[in-house]
Amino acid sequence: MYRSELQQLAGQAFAKGHATGNDFVLLADPTGALQITAEQVAALCHRHFGIGGDGLIRAVPTSQVSGYEQQFIEHPKAYWFMDYRNNDGSIAEMCGNGVRAFVHFLIAEGLVNLAVGQSLQIGSRAGVKEVTRLTDGYAANLGPWGLIHEDQAAADSVDSMVRPSGWEQALPALSITMGNPHTVVALPDQGMLEDLELFVAPEVSPAPPHGTNVEFVVPAEPLIEDGRARVKMRVHERGVGETLSCGTGACAAAAAMRYWARGTALINDWSVEVPGGTVGVAFLANGDREDTILSGPAELVARGIISRD
């Protein structure tokens, strides 16, 4: 069932990359001529019949993306657009790990020049994001985080319930937007985190209209060390399943933990441990908003050509 979809892309060059284990198929489309269907994305990302990946990212000029021509007019420095698709072919707004892998891919392809310390604007369905090259990876300003149900969160500190697969009892959760939707659950200990079965999507009530990414997070003991708060997280990504890492999910988890601790001294620097490694999350005041900075490594592991056979 996947062969015909892959054959339609025969001859197309690709790269395989990851950022803390969150892996992607990466395609360069500098003329905007490559039209990829959901079925082709699912075939490419299939881990047994395709290349394998949590998602697919197409590098295309922002001016060539239907519906985003105005984004390029308003932000002409955001020449490249991160066209991100989930593993199942569905369209996603943003991927924090993906944007780091995306910029690393642009540099490796010779599509941009970016020295350490320099920044690059990237177009996306969640708005323009700025990525800075570090000596050991990339830092992406993902913009402001927000509460999806602000009034209920302010009143109750939670706004939904989440029931993991195999559990009888649902757990209270907080809905966070990072340009894409997240539902964050705090767990009391690491054993509960390790015992979760996340192959099946947790039940979320009320059900978000376009689905949600669900993060389960446990604070370290002690929570704060050398001025940095530390948490551990696992995630079920919408349209994918459990992944080794989720960048926007790490930001949402830190934002939720920080929100629950409001009234005490706010910690702006966070370390989020995921199965694929560790990412940094920082909160930075920017006028009347608060930007979220995600930092971590990214690398390419393979290149190839999609076969005709």
C-alpha positions in Angstrom: 0.0 0.0 0.0 3.0 2.3 0.5 4.9 1.4 -2.7 2.9 3.5 -5.1 3.1 6.6 -2.9 6.9 6.3 -2.7 7.3 5.6 -6.4 5.6 8.9 -7.1 8.5 10.6 -5.3 11.2 8.5 -7.0 14.4 10.4 -7.6 13.7 12.9 -4.8 16.7 13.6 -2.6 16.1 13.6 1.2 18.0 13.8 4.4 17.2 12.2 7.8 17.8 14.3 10.9 16.8 14.5 14.5 16.9 16.7 17.5 17.1 14.8 20.9 15.7 11.8 19.1 12.7 13.5 17.6 13.4 12.5 14.0 12.4 13.9 10.6 12.6 13.3 6.9 13.8 16.5 5.3 13.2 17.6 1.7 14.5 20.7 -0.1 12.0 22.4 -2.4 13.7 25.7 -3.5 11.2 26.3 -6.3 8.0 25.4 -4.5 7.2 22.8 -7.2 7.0 19.7 -4.9 3.4 18.9 -4.0 3.3 16.2 -1.3 0.1 14.4 -0.3 -0.7 13.1 3.2 -0.4 9.6 1.9 3.1 10.2 0.6 4.1 11.7 3.9 2.8 8.7 5.8 4.6 6.4 3.4 7.9 8.2 3.8 7.6 8.4 7.6 6.6 4.7 8.0 9.2 3.0 10.1 9.1 -0.3 8.3 8.0 0.4 4.7 9.5 3.9 4.4 12.4 6.0 5.6 10.9 6.5 9.1 10.3 9.6 11.1 8.1 11.4 13.6 7.4 13.8 10.8 8.4 15.3 7.5 9.7 18.8 6.9 9.8 20.5 3.5 12.1 23.5 3.0 10.2 25.9 0.6 10.3 29.7 0.1 7.7 31.3 2.2 6.5 33.3 -0.8 5.6 30.0 -2.5 3.3 28.6 0.3 -0.3 29.2 -0.5 -1.9 31.3 2.2 1.4 32.6 3.6 2.4 35.1 0.9 1.5 37.9 3.3 3.8 36.5 6.0 6.7 36.9 3.6 5.6 40.4 2.6 5.5 41.4 6.3 8.7 39.5 7.2 10.9 39.4 4.1 13.8 38.1 6.1 11.8 34.9 6.7 12.8 33.5 3.3 12.5 29.9 4.2 9.2 28.3 5.4 9.1 25.1 7.5 6.3 23.1 6.0 5.8 20.5 8.7 3.7 17.3 8.6 3.1 14.8 11.3 4.0 11.1 10.8 0.4 10.3 9.7 0.5 13.1 7.0 -1.6 15.6 8.9 -0.5 19.2 8.9 1.0 20.7 12.1 1.5 24.3 13.0 5.0 24.1 14.5 7.6 21.7 16.0 10.2 23.1 18.3 12.7 20.2 17.7 11.8 20.3 14.1 12.8 23.9 13.6 16.3 23.3 15.0 16.7 20.3 12.7 15.3 22.4 9.8 17.9 25.2 10.3 20.6 22.6 10.6 19.4 21.1 7.3 19.3 24.5 5.6 23.0 25.1 6.6 24.1 21.6 5.5 22.3 22.1 2.1 24.1 25.4 1.5 20.8 27.2 1.4 21.8 29.6 4.1 25.0 30.8 5.8 24.7 31.1 9.5 27.7 31.5 11.8 27.7 30.8 15.5 25.9 33.7 17.3 23.9 34.7 14.2 20.1 34.3 13.9 17.8 33.4 11.1 14.0 34.0 10.7 11.9 31.0 9.6 8.3 31.1 8.3 5.8 28.7 9.8 2.1 28.1 10.3 2.6 29.3 13.8 4.2 32.6 12.7 7.8 33.7 12.1 10.3 32.1 14.5 13.9 33.2 15.1 16.6 30.6 15.5 20.1 31.4 16.7 23.1 29.1 16.1 25.0 28.1 19.2 28.3 26.4 19.6 26.5 23.1 20.5 23.2 23.4 18.8 20.4 26.0 18.2 18.1 28.2 20.3 14.7 28.9 18.8 12.5 31.7 20.0 9.1 30.1 19.7 7.3 33.3 20.8 4.8 33.7 23.6 3.1 30.8 25.4 -0.5 31.1 26.5 -3.4 29.5 28.3 -6.0 28.0 26.0 -8.8 28.3 28.7 -7.5 31.3 30.6 -10.5 32.0 32.8 -10.9 28.4 34.0 -7.1 28.1 34.5 -7.1 31.2 36.6 -10.0 29.9 38.7 -9.0 26.3 39.1 -5.3 26.0 37.9 -6.5 23.2 35.6 -9.0 23.1 32.8 -9.3 19.5 31.5 -9.0 15.9 32.5 -6.6 13.3 30.9 -7.0 9.5 31.2 -3.9 7.5 30.1 -4.4 4.2 28.4 -5.2 1.5 31.0 -6.0 3.9 33.7 -9.4 4.0 35.4 -8.8 7.4 37.0 -8.5 10.6 34.9 -5.9 13.2 36.0 -6.3 17.0 36.0 -4.4 18.9 33.3 -3.7 22.4 32.0 -4.0 23.4 28.4 -1.2 25.4 27.0 -0.7 26.9 23.5 2.7 27.2 21.9 1.2 28.0 18.6 0.1 24.4 18.7 -2.0 22.8 21.4 -0.7 21.0 24.5 -2.3 19.4 27.5 0.1 19.1 30.5 -0.4 16.6 33.4 1.8 16.7 36.5 2.6 13.3 38.1 3.9 12.8 41.7 6.8 10.4 41.0 9.0 9.0 38.4 7.7 5.5 38.7 4.3 6.6 37.5 5.9 8.4 34.6 7.9 5.3 33.6 4.8 3.0 33.8 2.7 5.1 31.4 1.6 3.3 28.2 1.7 6.0 25.5 1.3 4.0 22.3 -2.4 4.8 22.5 -3.5 8.5 22.7 -4.7 9.5 26.2 -8.3 10.5 26.5 -8.7 14.2 26.9 -11.9 15.8 28.2 -13.2 18.1 27.0 -11.8 16.8 23.7 -9.9 19.6 21.8 -11.4 20.2 18.4 -8.2 19.6 16.5 -6.5 17.2 18.9 -3.7 17.9 21.3 -0.2 16.9 22.4 -0.3 15.4 25.9 2.7 15.9 28.2 3.3 14.0 31.5 5.8 15.7 33.7 7.5 15.0 37.1 9.6 17.6 39.0 13.2 16.7 40.0 14.2 16.5 43.6 15.2 19.1 44.4 13.3 21.0 41.8 15.8 23.9 41.6 19.6 23.3 41.3 22.1 26.1 40.5 19.2 28.5 39.7 17.7 26.1 37.1 14.5 24.2 37.5 14.6 20.6 36.4 11.7 18.3 35.2 11.4 15.0 33.4 8.8 14.5 30.7 7.2 12.0 28.3 4.8 12.9 25.6 2.2 11.6 23.2 2.3 13.7 20.1 -0.9 14.4 18.1 -0.8 12.5 14.8 2.4 10.6 15.8 2.2 8.7 19.1 4.9 8.7 21.8 8.1 10.4 20.6 11.5 10.6 22.2 11.2 14.3 22.5 8.9 17.2 21.8 10.3 20.7 21.8 7.1 22.7 22.0 5.9 20.1 24.5 9.0 20.7 26.7 8.1 24.4 26.6 4.5 23.7 27.5 5.5 21.5 30.3 7.8 24.1 31.8 5.2 26.8 31.3 2.6 24.7 33.1 4.8 23.9 36.0 5.8 27.5 36.3 2.1 28.6 36.2 1.2 26.1 38.9 4.0 27.6 41.1 2.8 31.2 40.6 2.8 33.3 43.7 6.3 32.1 44.5 9.5 33.3 42.9 9.4 32.6 39.2 12.2 30.5 37.7 13.0 31.5 34.1 15.5 28.9 33.3 14.4 25.2 32.9 16.0 21.9 32.0 13.6 19.3 30.6 14.8 15.7 30.4 13.1 13.6 27.7 13.8 10.1 26.6 16.0 11.4 23.8 18.1 13.7 25.8 17.8 17.1 27.5 16.6 20.5 26.2 16.7 23.9 27.7 13.6 26.2 28.1 14.0 29.9 29.0 11.3 32.5 29.5 12.2 36.0 28.4 10.1 39.2 29.0 9.4 41.0 25.8 7.2 44.0 26.4 3.8 42.9 27.5 4.5 39.3 26.5 6.8 36.5 27.6 8.8 34.7 24.9 9.8 31.0 25.2 13.3 30.0 24.1 14.0 26.4 23.3 17.6 25.2 23.0 19.2 22.0 22.2 21.2 20.0 19.6 20.3 18.9 16.1 22.1 16.7 13.6 21.7 14.9 10.3 22.3 11.2 10.2 21.7 10.2 6.6 21.1 11.3 3.0 19.7 9.4 0.1 17.5 9.3 -3.0 14.0 7.8 -3.0 14.3 4.6 -5.1 12.2 3.8 -8.2 12.2 0.2 -7.2 
